[in-house]
Amino acid sequence: MKIDRIHTGKKRFPELLLMADEQESMIDRYSERGEGKGLREIPASGRTIPK
């Protein structure tokens, strides 16, 4: 597993954002301001698979 920082385009993950905050208006207020992190799985081959 690898954790990456998500600097831009955090709104590409609406289902995850809505789990943390049910109000889209609030997500719009803070999503681009804060730091996002994403977890991805790295198989034995070394290639990454985004989750």
C-alpha positions as CSV (number, residue, x, y, z in Angstrom):
1,M,0.0,0.0,0.0
2,K,1.1,3.5,-0.7
3,I,-0.4,6.8,0.6
4,D,-0.2,9.8,-1.9
5,R,-1.1,13.4,-1.4
6,I,-3.9,14.7,-3.5
7,H,-3.2,18.4,-4.3
8,T,-5.8,19.1,-6.9
9,G,-9.0,17.5,-8.2
10,K,-10.3,16.3,-4.8
11,K,-13.8,16.6,-6.0
12,R,-13.1,13.5,-8.2
13,F,-13.9,11.4,-5.1
14,P,-17.4,12.6,-4.1
15,E,-18.5,9.4,-2.4
16,L,-15.6,9.6,0.0
17,L,-16.1,13.3,0.7
18,L,-19.8,12.7,1.4
19,M,-18.9,10.0,3.9
20,A,-17.0,12.6,5.9
21,D,-19.5,15.4,5.5
22,E,-23.1,15.0,4.2
23,Q,-23.4,18.6,3.0
24,E,-22.0,19.3,-0.4
25,S,-22.0,23.0,0.3
26,M,-19.5,22.5,3.2
27,I,-17.4,20.2,1.0
28,D,-17.2,22.9,-1.6
29,R,-16.0,25.4,1.1
30,Y,-13.0,23.3,2.3
31,S,-12.2,20.7,-0.2
32,E,-9.6,22.7,-2.2
33,R,-8.2,24.3,0.9
34,G,-7.2,21.3,2.8
35,E,-4.8,18.4,2.1
36,G,-6.2,15.2,0.7
37,K,-4.6,11.8,0.9
38,G,-5.3,8.7,-1.2
39,L,-4.4,5.1,-0.6
40,R,-3.5,2.8,-3.4
41,E,-2.5,-0.8,-3.6
42,I,0.8,-1.8,-5.1
43,P,0.8,-5.4,-6.4
44,A,3.8,-7.7,-6.4
45,S,4.5,-6.7,-10.1
46,G,5.3,-3.1,-8.9
47,R,2.6,-1.5,-11.0
48,T,0.2,0.7,-9.1
49,I,-3.5,0.3,-9.1
50,P,-5.5,3.4,-8.1
51,K,-8.2,2.8,-5.5
